[in-house]
Amino acid sequence: MIRFTSSIRPMCIALVAIMVTSAVAFPLLIGRLEIYLRKEPVSLQSALDSLPARLGRWTREGDDYEMTATMTEELGTDKHLTRVYRDPSGDELTVHLAYYTGGIDDVPHVPERCFNAAGLTTLGATVVEGLDLDFKGATPTDLVNVKTGERYDRISVRHPVLGPMDVHLPIGDPEISVVEAKDPKNKRVTHVGGYLFIANNRYAARASGVKSIAYDPQERSAYYLKVQVTYSTTAGPDEATREYLPMVEDLLDDLVPAVMQILPDWPALESRQQKSGDEVAA
């Protein structure tokens, strides 16, 4: 049996008291400071496969890709979509969407990892490119994003089930991370992978940007969508990216508004949370 001397016993009692007090006080403190270590999940408004088969001049080619259970587990979410879109000239872009919500620190599966897993060799570093997107018919609103203070733009889209509806476009300047790769067994083809994220209704080009937005300690809820677009061409390095960017901009002009009708209505969620906070404060 372990015995404590009379001088040590009071110190042990004090330490236990401090630990018990901290266990009770810490949750109260972070609650009062509105710090949320565990995020509330946010549901999609509709399934990802409700994304329209036609996006501007791009039309779905073939059936959506079905992942195995192992691939879904590796991806880290069962809410995903992989679909090929083709334009009238015959160019094809593969769109991959993956939705995450409520997690503490999810790590998105990005093309660099996919290319390497498929045996491809990446060519140089990933580069962030600005996107010049044109959302025809978008209009400013009086709604303000709580975190940035920027006003939301609104655009009308046609939901496949609900019909015409207004959605709020993401906040910020759209950018895309782009990486090129080649297959050592077929060096004639250059593969281009580009991706961006929409996190809590804001754009992010890198995973680090997702963390700063969706996992902000003061955000009660969190979600993000990875939007990945890949392209294969016989063009050489760098030239392949120059081919890719105008096409992906053309696709995203229609894809982003279509995606926003599927994602949670973040401005409405912000409004409900603000109202709830005001009621608690009162």
Residue pairs with C-beta under 8 A, 6 or more apart in sequence:
4 12
30 36
30 37
34 218
34 220
34 277
35 217
35 218
36 217
36 218
36 219
36 220
37 104
37 217
38 104
39 101
39 102
39 103
39 104
39 214
39 215
39 219
39 220
39 221
39 222
40 102
40 220
40 221
40 222
41 101
41 102
41 221
41 223
42 101
42 102
42 221
42 222
42 223
42 264
42 269
43 101
43 264
44 79
44 99
44 262
44 263
44 264
45 261
45 262
45 263
45 264
45 265
46 159
46 161
46 261
46 262
47 262
48 79
48 80
48 81
48 97
48 99
48 262
49 64
49 81
50 159
50 160
50 161
50 262
51 81
51 83
51 95
51 97
51 255
51 258
51 259
51 262
52 158
52 160
52 258
53 59
53 60
54 60
55 85
55 251
55 254
55 255
55 258
56 250
56 251
56 253
56 254
57 87
57 88
57 250
58 85
58 86
58 87
58 93
58 250
58 251
58 254
59 85
59 86
59 87
60 83
60 84
60 85
60 86
61 84
61 85
61 86
61 92
62 84
64 81
64 82
64 83
65 82
65 83
67 75
67 80
67 82
72 78
72 80
74 109
75 98
75 109
76 98
76 100
76 106
76 107
76 108
76 109
77 98
77 99
77 100
77 106
79 98
79 99
79 100
80 96
80 97
80 98
80 99
81 95
81 96
81 97
82 94
82 95
82 96
82 97
83 94
83 95
84 92
84 93
84 94
84 95
85 92
85 93
85 94
85 95
85 251
86 92
86 93
87 247
87 250
91 231
91 247
92 231
92 232
93 229
93 230
93 231
93 247
93 248
93 251
94 229
94 230
94 231
95 227
95 228
95 229
95 251
95 255
96 226
96 227
96 228
96 229
96 230
97 225
97 226
97 227
97 228
97 259
98 108
98 109
98 225
98 226
98 228
99 223
99 224
99 225
99 226
99 263
100 106
100 108
100 223
100 224
100 225
100 226
101 221
101 222
101 223
101 224
102 221
102 222
102 223
103 222
104 215
105 211
105 215
107 207
108 197
108 207
108 210
108 224
108 226
109 226
110 177
110 193
110 195
110 207
110 226
110 228
111 179
111 181
111 193
111 194
111 195
111 228
111 230
112 122
112 126
112 179
112 193
114 193
115 121
115 122
115 179
115 181
115 191
115 193
116 122
119 183
119 184
119 185
120 181
120 182
120 183
120 184
120 191
121 181
121 182
121 183
121 184
122 179
122 180
122 181
123 179
123 180
123 181
123 182
123 190
123 237
124 179
124 180
124 237
125 179
126 177
126 178
126 179
127 177
127 178
127 179
127 241
128 175
128 176
128 177
128 178
128 205
128 206
129 175
129 176
129 177
129 178
129 194
129 241
129 245
130 173
130 174
130 175
131 174
131 175
131 176
131 196
131 245
131 248
131 249
131 252
132 249
133 174
133 249
133 252
133 253
133 256
134 253
135 153
135 155
135 169
135 253
135 256
135 257
136 253
137 155
137 156
138 153
138 154
138 155
138 169
139 153
139 154
139 155
140 151
140 152
140 153
140 154
141 151
141 152
141 153
141 154
141 168
142 151
143 151
143 152
143 168
143 267
144 150
144 151
144 152
145 151
145 152
145 171
145 201
145 202
145 267
145 270
146 270
146 274
147 200
147 202
147 213
147 216
147 219
148 171
148 172
148 202
150 171
150 172
152 168
152 169
152 171
152 201
152 267
153 168
153 169
154 166
154 167
154 168
154 169
155 166
155 167
155 169
155 257
155 260
156 164
156 165
156 166
156 167
157 164
157 165
157 166
157 167
157 257
157 258
157 260
157 261
158 164
158 165
159 165
159 261
165 261
167 257
167 260
167 261
167 265
168 201
168 260
168 265
168 266
168 267
169 256
169 257
169 260
170 198
170 201
170 202
170 203
170 256
170 260
171 201
171 202
171 203
172 202
172 203
172 204
173 203
174 196
174 203
174 252
174 256
175 196
175 203
175 205
176 194
176 195
176 196
176 205
176 229
176 245
176 248
177 194
177 195
177 196
177 205
177 206
178 192
178 193
178 194
178 241
178 244
178 245
179 192
179 193
179 194
180 190
180 191
180 192
180 193
180 237
180 238
180 240
180 241
181 190
181 191
181 192
181 193
182 189
182 190
182 191
183 189
183 191
188 234
189 232
189 233
189 234
190 232
190 233
190 234
190 235
190 236
190 237
190 240
191 230
191 231
191 232
192 230
192 231
192 232
192 233
192 240
192 241
192 243
192 244
193 228
193 229
193 230
194 228
194 229
194 230
194 231
194 244
194 248
195 226
195 227
195 228
195 229
196 203
196 204
196 205
196 226
196 227
197 203
197 204
197 205
197 206
197 207
197 209
197 210
197 224
197 225
197 226
197 227
198 204
198 224
198 225
198 227
198 256
198 259
198 260
198 263
199 209
199 210
199 213
199 214
199 222
199 223
199 224
199 225
200 213
200 214
200 219
200 221
200 222
200 223
200 224
200 266
201 263
201 266
201 267
202 213
204 210
204 212
204 213
204 224
210 224
213 219
213 224
214 222
214 223
214 224
215 222
220 273
221 269
221 273
223 263
223 264
225 259
225 263
227 252
227 255
227 256
227 259
229 248
229 251
229 252
231 240
231 243
231 244
231 247
231 248
233 240
233 243
233 244
235 242
235 243
